[in-house]
Amino acid sequence: MMWTINDPVIEDHRFLEKQFNDIAGAGFGGVAAMVRCSRYSWLDPMALSALARISEMCHRYDIAFWLGLDPRGISRHCLDESAGLKVLRCDVESSTGDVPFTISLNEGVFSGRVNVSPRPVHTIPEGAITYQPIGIAKCFAVNDAGPPVDITERTRHYFNALENYVECFGAFDPVEQGVWRILPFLACVTNQYDFFNPVHRELYHEALTIVKSSKIELDGCFWDEPGFTAGYGVFPVSPELKDRYYHATGNSFHEDVWKLVLNARDGSHAAARKRYFSLLQETVTDAKEEAVAVIRKLWGKETVFGIHDTWHWESADMSDMNHGSLDLWKAGKKNSCGFVDLGSANLLEDGNSDFYANLAAVSAVGLSLGRRSILRTAFNNLWVYDSGKLPEIQNRVLGHCVDVMALFGLRWLAHIYGPAGRIGEESSFLGLPFTPGYPFHCTWRDVPEWNRKLIAHFRTVEQRLPERNLLLVFPVESMYAETFYHADSMARSIFELVLTLTDAHYHVEITSTSALENLTWKDGLFRDGAFTYEVAIAPYPSGIPDPIRTVLGKGRGRVLHVFEYPQQAPGDRAGQSRLSGRGGTIAEVLPWLSQFPGLRPVKAPARSWVSLTRVSDGYVVSLVPSRFGYKYKGRVSFQGRSIDLNEQKRLVRVLFSDEDKVCLL
């Protein structure tokens, strides 16, 4: 269970021990502790003393101890030696969604304000990202008729520190007619840890040795949603990034920066975006790999590492492109286990909720990451807001999600014991309704029962993960090439596709091209190491790298390209994009798949979700209701054998043994 180590826990070891006993008594096999919602950093001697006490108790009672040593938690320590992350901003304010921010040109002059207020973030020691303006990095005049005009030298700025805004102003007399707007990119220095900065990375590695020397023994170490914590229109940049971008493209990053938010008429924006966002991803991934090497040198090569590598991904919010955590499969290559996160489970109370697409997609992704992880294990950091309704409803909804976790082979990394927010906002987060911290959340009373259910399930399936035979290629590169809002709609469409496939009892493996480097087509199957797939689905395939595209092409009739190719259509406004081209729709997917009858080895009742897990003496078929409150009944068939189920409203397991026996478990 995630455990907030805040001021009371750090300052009073008796209180610490009470919380530890509460968590252990709820049936959790380990704690994932993280200094958060606290005035202390995890390098503070008092915090280290508290963590050493937790380490001692965990090992005394044979409970796993994972510790959140997120580098952003010591960003202030790093800033004592080096400047923080530099960003370029073309948004009015991170939360408004007004990207790109442009200023009207009136009779040759312009003036507009850019808000630079802090952004709340729980992983930053100060509780927020602060922005210190240092100038206008670039400013362009744009219209619909031609390429942008660089007017940086004609642009001035004024920083009003009292009201936290920068005014961008100046003059521009265009030669060409048309409606012109001004697009400024404001440069700011932040208090963020810079994953590009070798000084920051080295300071972090030194901090890890301090933890080790403080008599703290770990079973695992994790970073919580690692990345730059950026947002739409806020672009991390540093000397290292600019150098890498130039060597990769031959272009100056600052000259190309407008292509991150506007479409170039020659289509060059796609290459610029792919290069930039992939650099962010590679930087975070490389920094993690460096850290894993140091951690395993200090605490042993068996030390578990990793947590969910996503900020907004589970909400189909592609600001994760800026965050450097869009490609979960690339980020997860060094993770011991697969990790995903899903909050707001209370939305699932309505069986017609669109959020079921998120539940299906995130669950399938967690299983995929787990199958490809070092320990072949998967976790979901699942949680639910307290919507203020009767506790019985909240508990039944979360109980349904526990059944879904079992179906997909996901263990529970529960969120979160203790304060969930920041100092001054301990019982809520970003103004949202009351969230876990447990034990005050209404669902805490049923946690022991849910833990027992999950333990029993994984014992039954021999700790193994379900089988998958249908490959869905998650189009990271295609999303990089698009604007944020279009990438959001692409992600939403893919989530809906996964829900459609899950409702229809297909066994979907979701992965990006970065995890398919060894993909081949042989003997009528797609093969990727130990994994085989009978059919592949490639949504939004235009960005798929040529090597993967070539292999998929060899599959001929076993590949379906879903949705249209994202292209800029004539007449679109700058920064806006429509879809044009060819491709199937969700409605066409199921009829196409029906030509492969063996693709669904299990025949199961309607209104259920199903998974298939190989065990030592046969196969276990698991079923759950496809929606909260649904019931299902009917025949379950596998390999020519069947069993009839009476009406069911929760998780059911059926063993189809190698000895031709069929029985409920």
LODONU-691070 format. One line per 5 residues: number of its first residue (from 1); their letters; for each residue x, y, z of C-alpha. Coordinates in steps of 0.2 Angstrom, whole numbers, plus 5000, padded with zeros to 4 digits. Layout:
BEGIN
NUM = a = X/Y/Z | ... .
! end
This chain:
BEGIN
1 = mmwti = 5000/5000/5000 | 5006/5018/4996 | 5009/5026/5013 | 5011/5045/5015 | 5026/5049/5026 .
6 = ndpvi = 5021/5066/5032 | 5026/5077/5047 | 5017/5068/5061 | 5024/5051/5055 | 5042/5059/5054 .
11 = edhrf = 5041/5068/5071 | 5032/5054/5082 | 5038/5036/5080 | 5024/5030/5091 | 5011/5037/5078 .
16 = lekqf = 5022/5029/5064 | 5020/5012/5072 | 5002/5014/5074 | 5000/5018/5056 | 5011/5003/5051 .
21 = ndiag = 5001/4991/5062 | 4985/4998/5054 | 4992/4994/5036 | 4999/4977/5041 | 4982/4973/5050 .
26 = agfgg = 4973/4976/5034 | 4982/4962/5025 | 4994/4971/5014 | 5010/4962/5010 | 5020/4977/5010 .
31 = vaamv = 5021/4996/5011 | 5027/5008/4997 | 5032/5023/5008 | 5034/5041/5001 | 5038/5057/5010 .
36 = rcsry = 5024/5068/5004 | 5013/5082/5010 | 5027/5086/5022 | 5039/5100/5026 | 5053/5088/5026 .
41 = swldp = 5063/5081/5011 | 5067/5063/5011 | 5085/5068/5014 | 5082/5077/5030 | 5090/5068/5045 .
46 = malsa = 5073/5066/5054 | 5065/5059/5038 | 5079/5047/5036 | 5077/5041/5055 | 5058/5038/5052 .
51 = laris = 5062/5028/5036 | 5075/5018/5045 | 5062/5014/5058 | 5050/5008/5045 | 5063/4998/5037 .
56 = emchr = 5067/4989/5054 | 5048/4985/5057 | 5045/4979/5039 | 5059/4967/5040 | 5055/4961/5058 .
61 = ydiaf = 5037/4957/5052 | 5042/4950/5035 | 5033/4964/5026 | 5040/4971/5010 | 5047/4989/5011 .
66 = wlgld = 5047/4999/4995 | 5053/5017/4997 | 5049/5032/4985 | 5065/5040/4982 | 5058/5051/4968 .
71 = prgis = 5072/5063/4962 | 5059/5077/4961 | 5058/5076/4980 | 5075/5083/4982 | 5074/5096/4968 .
76 = rhcld = 5078/5110/4981 | 5094/5101/4985 | 5099/5100/4967 | 5095/5118/4964 | 5108/5123/4977 .
81 = esagl = 5121/5117/4965 | 5113/5120/4948 | 5099/5129/4940 | 5082/5121/4938 | 5073/5115/4923 .
86 = kvlrc = 5071/5128/4909 | 5054/5128/4900 | 5046/5138/4885 | 5028/5142/4887 | 5015/5147/4874 .
91 = dvess = 5000/5145/4886 | 4990/5157/4895 | 4990/5146/4910 | 4993/5127/4911 | 4976/5123/4917 .
96 = tgdvp = 4966/5133/4904 | 4969/5122/4889 | 4972/5138/4878 | 4986/5132/4868 | 4994/5140/4858 .
101 = ftisl = 4991/5157/4866 | 4992/5170/4852 | 4990/5189/4853 | 4980/5200/4840 | 4989/5212/4829 .
106 = negvf = 4980/5229/4828 | 4986/5242/4816 | 5004/5235/4818 | 5005/5234/4837 | 5002/5220/4849 .
111 = sgrvn = 5001/5217/4868 | 4996/5202/4878 | 4998/5194/4895 | 5005/5177/4899 | 5000/5171/4917 .
116 = vsprp = 5015/5163/4926 | 5007/5158/4942 | 5013/5142/4951 | 5006/5126/4947 | 5001/5114/4961 .
121 = vhtip = 5011/5098/4960 | 5013/5085/4975 | 5030/5079/4970 | 5038/5095/4971 | 5045/5099/4989 .
126 = egait = 5037/5117/4988 | 5021/5110/4983 | 5020/5118/4966 | 5030/5122/4951 | 5036/5140/4951 .
131 = yqpig = 5040/5150/4935 | 5053/5163/4935 | 5052/5173/4918 | 5069/5176/4910 | 5063/5183/4893 .
136 = iakcf = 5055/5179/4876 | 5064/5164/4869 | 5055/5166/4852 | 5041/5176/4845 | 5032/5173/4828 .
141 = avnda = 5019/5182/4818 | 5008/5169/4810 | 4993/5168/4798 | 4984/5156/4787 | 4993/5160/4771 .
146 = gppvd = 5012/5157/4773 | 5025/5152/4785 | 5028/5161/4802 | 5039/5176/4803 | 5052/5177/4816 .
151 = itert = 5049/5194/4825 | 5059/5190/4841 | 5070/5205/4839 | 5054/5216/4838 | 5046/5209/4854 .
156 = rhyfn = 5048/5216/4872 | 5042/5209/4888 | 5037/5216/4905 | 5036/5204/4921 | 5024/5210/4934 .
161 = aleny = 5030/5200/4949 | 5016/5206/4960 | 5002/5199/4949 | 5012/5185/4941 | 5010/5189/4923 .
166 = vecfg = 5022/5194/4909 | 5016/5206/4896 | 5022/5203/4878 | 5022/5218/4867 | 5029/5226/4851 .
171 = afdpv = 5026/5231/4833 | 5025/5222/4817 | 5020/5228/4800 | 5017/5213/4789 | 5021/5214/4770 .
176 = eqgvw = 5007/5201/4766 | 4989/5204/4769 | 4978/5193/4780 | 4974/5191/4798 | 4990/5190/4808 .
181 = rilpf = 4992/5184/4826 | 5007/5184/4837 | 5014/5168/4845 | 5026/5171/4859 | 5036/5158/4868 .
186 = lacvt = 5041/5164/4886 | 5057/5157/4893 | 5056/5152/4912 | 5067/5144/4925 | 5058/5133/4936 .
191 = nqydf = 5061/5124/4953 | 5060/5107/4944 | 5072/5093/4944 | 5080/5092/4926 | 5082/5074/4920 .
196 = fnpvh = 5093/5081/4906 | 5105/5089/4918 | 5120/5078/4922 | 5123/5088/4938 | 5106/5084/4944 .
201 = relyh = 5107/5066/4940 | 5124/5064/4949 | 5117/5074/4965 | 5103/5061/4965 | 5114/5046/4964 .
206 = ealti = 5124/5054/4979 | 5108/5056/4989 | 5104/5037/4986 | 5121/5033/4995 | 5115/5044/5010 .
211 = vkssk = 5099/5034/5012 | 5109/5018/5011 | 5121/5024/5024 | 5106/5028/5036 | 5103/5010/5040 .
216 = ieldg = 5088/5009/5028 | 5086/4992/5019 | 5075/4991/5005 | 5066/4978/4995 | 5061/4990/4982 .
221 = cfwde = 5062/5008/4976 | 5050/5018/4966 | 5047/5034/4957 | 5029/5041/4957 | 5024/5046/4939 .
226 = pgfta = 5042/5051/4934 | 5044/5065/4922 | 5045/5084/4919 | 5027/5087/4926 | 5024/5098/4911 .
231 = gygvf = 5007/5102/4903 | 5000/5108/4886 | 5010/5122/4879 | 5024/5120/4892 | 5040/5113/4884 .
236 = pvspe = 5055/5107/4894 | 5071/5113/4886 | 5089/5113/4891 | 5106/5114/4883 | 5107/5095/4882 .
241 = lkdry = 5090/5094/4874 | 5094/5107/4861 | 5111/5099/4856 | 5102/5082/4854 | 5088/5090/4844 .
246 = yhatg = 5101/5098/4832 | 5111/5083/4830 | 5095/5073/4826 | 5087/5085/4814 | 5100/5097/4808 .
251 = nsfhe = 5088/5111/4814 | 5089/5123/4829 | 5076/5119/4841 | 5071/5137/4844 | 5068/5140/4826 .
256 = dvwkl = 5057/5124/4825 | 5048/5127/4842 | 5032/5134/4833 | 5030/5117/4825 | 5026/5109/4841 .
261 = vlnar = 5009/5119/4842 | 5006/5124/4823 | 5005/5113/4808 | 5018/5117/4794 | 5011/5118/4777 .
266 = dgsha = 5025/5106/4771 | 5021/5094/4784 | 5038/5096/4793 | 5029/5098/4810 | 5027/5079/4811 .
271 = aarkr = 5046/5075/4811 | 5049/5090/4823 | 5036/5084/4836 | 5042/5066/4835 | 5060/5070/4838 .
276 = yfsll = 5056/5082/4852 | 5044/5071/4862 | 5054/5056/4859 | 5069/5065/4866 | 5059/5069/4882 .
281 = qetvt = 5054/5051/4883 | 5072/5044/4881 | 5078/5057/4894 | 5067/5051/4908 | 5069/5033/4903 .
286 = dakee = 5088/5034/4902 | 5088/5043/4919 | 5078/5029/4926 | 5090/5016/4920 | 5105/5025/4927 .
291 = avavi = 5096/5026/4944 | 5091/5007/4943 | 5110/5003/4941 | 5114/5013/4956 | 5100/5007/4967 .
296 = rklwg = 5104/4989/4963 | 5122/4992/4967 | 5117/4999/4984 | 5103/4987/4989 | 5106/4971/4978 .
301 = ketvf = 5102/4966/4961 | 5085/4959/4966 | 5079/4976/4972 | 5062/4979/4964 | 5060/4995/4955 .
306 = gihdt = 5046/5005/4947 | 5029/5012/4948 | 5016/5019/4936 | 5026/5029/4923 | 5011/5040/4919 .
311 = whwes = 5004/5057/4924 | 4988/5059/4915 | 4989/5044/4903 | 4975/5035/4912 | 4963/5049/4908 .
316 = admsd = 4967/5049/4889 | 4976/5066/4892 | 4991/5067/4881 | 5000/5081/4891 | 5010/5066/4895 .
321 = mnhgs = 5019/5069/4879 | 5027/5085/4887 | 5029/5075/4903 | 5040/5062/4895 | 5029/5047/4900 .
326 = ldlwk = 5018/5043/4885 | 5027/5027/4880 | 5024/5016/4895 | 5032/5001/4887 | 5049/5010/4884 .
331 = agkkn = 5048/5017/4901 | 5044/5000/4909 | 5059/4990/4901 | 5069/4991/4917 | 5054/4990/4929 .
336 = scgfv = 5053/4974/4939 | 5034/4974/4937 | 5020/4982/4927 | 5012/4997/4935 | 4997/5007/4930 .
341 = dlgsa = 4986/5019/4939 | 4967/5022/4939 | 4958/5035/4949 | 4940/5041/4949 | 4933/5023/4950 .
346 = nlled = 4917/5031/4957 | 4913/5036/4939 | 4910/5017/4936 | 4894/5017/4947 | 4884/5021/4930 .
351 = gnsdf = 4885/5006/4919 | 4884/5018/4904 | 4899/5028/4909 | 4912/5032/4896 | 4925/5028/4910 .
356 = yanla = 4923/5009/4907 | 4934/5012/4892 | 4947/5019/4904 | 4945/5004/4915 | 4947/4991/4901 .
361 = avsav = 4961/5000/4893 | 4972/5003/4909 | 4969/4985/4915 | 4974/4978/4898 | 4990/4989/4898 .
366 = glslg = 4994/4984/4916 | 4993/4966/4910 | 5004/4969/4895 | 5017/4978/4905 | 5017/4964/4918 .
371 = rrsil = 5019/4951/4905 | 5035/4960/4899 | 5042/4965/4916 | 5056/4956/4924 | 5046/4948/4937 .
376 = rtafn = 5031/4945/4926 | 5020/4953/4939 | 5007/4968/4937 | 5000/4981/4949 | 4986/4994/4948 .
381 = nlwvy = 4987/5009/4959 | 4968/5009/4960 | 4958/5022/4970 | 4941/5030/4971 | 4935/5047/4976 .
386 = dsgkl = 4922/5048/4990 | 4907/5056/4980 | 4897/5059/4996 | 4885/5045/4992 | 4881/5030/5004 .
391 = peiqn = 4897/5021/5008 | 4889/5005/5002 | 4888/5011/4984 | 4907/5017/4985 | 4912/5000/4992 .
396 = rvlgh = 4902/4990/4980 | 4910/5000/4965 | 4928/4997/4972 | 4924/4979/4975 | 4919/4977/4957 .
401 = cvdvm = 4936/4985/4952 | 4945/4972/4963 | 4936/4958/4954 | 4942/4967/4937 | 4960/4968/4944 .
406 = alfgl = 4959/4949/4947 | 4953/4945/4930 | 4967/4954/4922 | 4980/4948/4934 | 4983/4964/4942 .
411 = rwlah = 4989/4965/4960 | 4983/4980/4971 | 4995/4995/4975 | 4982/5004/4985 | 4981/5023/4985 .
416 = iygpa = 4985/5030/4999 | 4986/5028/5018 | 4988/5046/5025 | 4986/5063/5017 | 4983/5063/4999 .
421 = grige = 4986/5081/4994 | 4999/5094/4999 | 5002/5105/5014 | 4986/5115/5017 | 4976/5103/5007 .
426 = essfl = 4978/5087/5016 | 4961/5079/5014 | 4958/5083/4996 | 4968/5086/4980 | 4967/5100/4968 .
431 = glpft = 4950/5105/4976 | 4942/5088/4971 | 4931/5078/4984 | 4939/5069/4998 | 4951/5056/4992 .
436 = pgypf = 4960/5042/5000 | 4970/5044/5013 | 4964/5029/5022 | 4959/5025/5035 | 4946/5039/5035 .
441 = hctwr = 4939/5034/5017 | 4923/5025/5018 | 4930/5010/5008 | 4944/5006/5021 | 4933/4994/5031 .
446 = dvpew = 4932/4982/5016 | 4950/4983/5012 | 4955/4967/5022 | 4941/4957/5013 | 4947/4963/4996 .
451 = nrkli = 4965/4959/5000 | 4960/4941/5005 | 4951/4939/4989 | 4966/4944/4978 | 4978/4933/4988 .
456 = ahfrt = 4966/4918/4985 | 4964/4922/4967 | 4983/4923/4964 | 4985/4907/4974 | 4972/4899/4962 .
461 = veqrl = 4980/4904/4946 | 4998/4900/4953 | 5003/4918/4952 | 5002/4918/4933 | 4996/4931/4921 .
466 = pernl = 4982/4928/4908 | 4985/4923/4890 | 4984/4936/4876 | 4983/4932/4857 | 4977/4948/4849 .
471 = llvfp = 4990/4962/4847 | 4985/4980/4847 | 4999/4992/4843 | 4998/5008/4853 | 5003/5022/4841 .
476 = vesmy = 5015/5033/4851 | 5023/5040/4836 | 5007/5045/4828 | 5002/5054/4843 | 5018/5063/4844 .
481 = aetfy = 5015/5070/4827 | 4998/5077/4831 | 4992/5092/4841 | 4988/5088/4860 | 4969/5089/4858 .
486 = hadsm = 4969/5078/4843 | 4981/5066/4852 | 4968/5066/4866 | 4954/5061/4854 | 4965/5047/4847 .
491 = arsif = 4968/5040/4864 | 4950/5041/4868 | 4946/5031/4852 | 4959/5018/4856 | 4952/5016/4874 .
496 = elvlt = 4934/5014/4866 | 4941/5001/4854 | 4949/4991/4869 | 4932/4991/4878 | 4923/4985/4862 .
501 = ltdah = 4936/4970/4861 | 4935/4967/4880 | 4916/4966/4879 | 4917/4954/4865 | 4928/4942/4874 .
506 = yhvei = 4944/4945/4865 | 4961/4944/4873 | 4970/4960/4869 | 4988/4963/4872 | 4992/4982/4870 .
511 = tstsa = 5010/4988/4867 | 5020/5001/4858 | 5032/4999/4844 | 5047/5001/4857 | 5042/4984/4864 .
516 = lenlt = 5041/4976/4847 | 5059/4978/4841 | 5060/4959/4839 | 5043/4956/4830 | 5043/4944/4816 .
521 = wkdgl = 5030/4935/4805 | 5032/4916/4805 | 5021/4901/4802 | 5006/4911/4801 | 5009/4921/4818 .
526 = frdga = 5016/4937/4824 | 5030/4932/4836 | 5039/4943/4848 | 5051/4932/4859 | 5040/4921/4869 .
531 = ftyev = 5024/4930/4864 | 5013/4925/4849 | 4998/4934/4841 | 4986/4927/4829 | 4980/4945/4823 .
536 = aiapy = 4986/4962/4824 | 4976/4979/4825 | 4985/4995/4821 | 4975/5011/4825 | 4982/5027/4818 .
541 = psgip = 4996/5018/4809 | 5004/5032/4799 | 5017/5035/4812 | 5023/5017/4814 | 5041/5015/4811 .
546 = dpirt = 5046/5007/4794 | 5053/4991/4802 | 5037/4987/4812 | 5026/4992/4797 | 5036/4980/4786 .
551 = vlgkg = 5033/4965/4798 | 5014/4969/4799 | 5013/4970/4780 | 5019/4952/4779 | 5004/4947/4790 .
556 = rgrvl = 4993/4952/4775 | 4975/4948/4780 | 4980/4946/4798 | 4982/4965/4801 | 4968/4978/4802 .
561 = hvfey = 4972/4997/4801 | 4959/5005/4812 | 4953/5023/4811 | 4959/5036/4798 | 4976/5042/4795 .
566 = pqqap = 4979/5058/4804 | 4983/5071/4790 | 4982/5090/4788 | 4967/5094/4777 | 4967/5109/4765 .
571 = gdrag = 4959/5124/4773 | 4962/5119/4791 | 4967/5134/4802 | 4984/5134/4809 | 4985/5123/4824 .
576 = qsrls = 4969/5113/4820 | 4969/5096/4812 | 4955/5085/4804 | 4956/5067/4799 | 4957/5062/4781 .
581 = grggt = 4962/5046/4772 | 4957/5028/4774 | 4955/5015/4788 | 4942/5005/4797 | 4930/5011/4811 .
586 = iaevl = 4926/5002/4828 | 4910/4996/4820 | 4920/4987/4807 | 4932/4978/4819 | 4921/4965/4826 .
591 = pwlsq = 4914/4959/4809 | 4932/4958/4802 | 4938/4948/4818 | 4924/4936/4816 | 4933/4927/4801 .
596 = fpglr = 4945/4921/4814 | 4934/4910/4825 | 4949/4903/4835 | 4954/4920/4841 | 4941/4919/4855 .
601 = pvkap = 4945/4902/4863 | 4933/4905/4877 | 4914/4906/4874 | 4906/4916/4888 | 4890/4923/4893 .
606 = arswv = 4885/4941/4888 | 4888/4955/4900 | 4904/4947/4906 | 4922/4950/4904 | 4933/4935/4903 .
611 = sltrv = 4952/4930/4904 | 4961/4913/4902 | 4976/4908/4912 | 4987/4893/4910 | 4990/4883/4926 .
616 = sdgyv = 5000/4867/4930 | 4985/4856/4927 | 4975/4865/4914 | 4967/4882/4911 | 4958/4894/4923 .
621 = vslvp = 4944/4904/4915 | 4940/4919/4925 | 4924/4930/4923 | 4917/4946/4930 | 4902/4957/4926 .
626 = srfgy = 4906/4968/4912 | 4899/4983/4922 | 4896/4987/4940 | 4878/4980/4945 | 4877/4968/4930 .
631 = kykgr = 4874/4950/4932 | 4878/4936/4920 | 4873/4918/4917 | 4874/4905/4904 | 4887/4893/4896 .
636 = vsfqg = 4906/4894/4897 | 4915/4884/4884 | 4933/4880/4881 | 4941/4867/4870 | 4925/4857/4867 .
641 = rsidl = 4920/4857/4885 | 4907/4867/4894 | 4899/4872/4911 | 4883/4881/4914 | 4883/4895/4927 .
646 = neqkr = 4869/4901/4937 | 4866/4920/4938 | 4882/4928/4944 | 4887/4945/4950 | 4905/4944/4955 .
651 = lvrvl = 4921/4935/4950 | 4920/4917/4946 | 4934/4905/4941 | 4932/4889/4931 | 4945/4876/4929 .
656 = fsded = 4946/4866/4913 | 4959/4853/4918 | 4971/4843/4907 | 4961/4828/4913 | 4945/4834/4904 .
661 = kvcll = 4937/4839/4921 | 4928/4855/4922 | 4924/4863/4939 | 4920/4879/4948 | 4935/4885/4959 .
! end
